[in-house]
Amino acid sequence: MNVLAYLIPISVFLGGLGLAFFIFTVRSRQYDDPEGDARRILSDDYDDHPKP
């Protein structure tokens, strides 16, 4: 039972840290256009040769 006294606060801290980073990524607009990347892969509007 003494182990739970350590594990519960650590898990709550790590869960809060994960939630804080998730909120940070949402506020920094990293999830704004998830369909744009999918459509960009299927698009033929790119050059076959890389630019020098």
C-alpha positions as CSV (number, residue, x, y, z in Angstrom):
1,M,0.0,0.0,0.0
2,N,2.9,2.4,0.5
3,V,3.7,2.1,-3.2
4,L,0.3,3.6,-4.1
5,A,1.2,6.7,-2.1
6,Y,4.0,7.3,-4.7
7,L,2.3,6.0,-7.9
8,I,-1.0,8.0,-7.6
9,P,0.6,11.4,-7.4
10,I,3.1,10.5,-10.1
11,S,0.3,9.3,-12.5
12,V,-1.8,12.4,-11.7
13,F,1.2,14.7,-12.4
14,L,2.0,12.9,-15.7
15,G,-1.6,13.0,-16.8
16,G,-1.8,16.7,-16.1
17,L,1.5,17.2,-17.9
18,G,0.1,15.4,-21.0
19,L,-3.1,17.5,-20.8
20,A,-1.1,20.7,-20.6
21,F,0.9,19.8,-23.7
22,F,-2.3,18.8,-25.6
23,I,-3.9,22.1,-24.7
24,F,-0.6,23.9,-25.8
25,T,-0.7,22.1,-29.2
26,V,-4.4,22.9,-29.7
27,R,-3.8,26.6,-29.0
28,S,-0.8,26.8,-31.3
29,R,-3.1,25.5,-34.1
30,Q,-1.2,22.3,-34.9
31,Y,-4.4,20.5,-35.7
32,D,-6.1,23.1,-38.0
33,D,-6.0,21.3,-41.4
34,P,-5.8,17.5,-41.0
35,E,-7.5,16.9,-44.4
36,G,-5.1,19.3,-46.3
37,D,-2.2,17.0,-45.9
38,A,-4.2,14.0,-47.0
39,R,-5.3,15.7,-50.1
40,R,-1.8,17.1,-50.8
41,I,-0.4,13.5,-50.9
42,L,-2.9,12.6,-53.7
43,S,-2.4,15.8,-55.7
44,D,-0.4,15.8,-58.9
45,D,0.5,19.5,-58.6
46,Y,4.2,18.9,-57.7
47,D,7.4,18.5,-59.7
48,D,8.8,15.0,-60.1
49,H,12.3,16.4,-59.8
50,P,13.6,18.0,-56.6
51,K,14.7,21.6,-56.8
52,P,18.4,22.2,-56.6
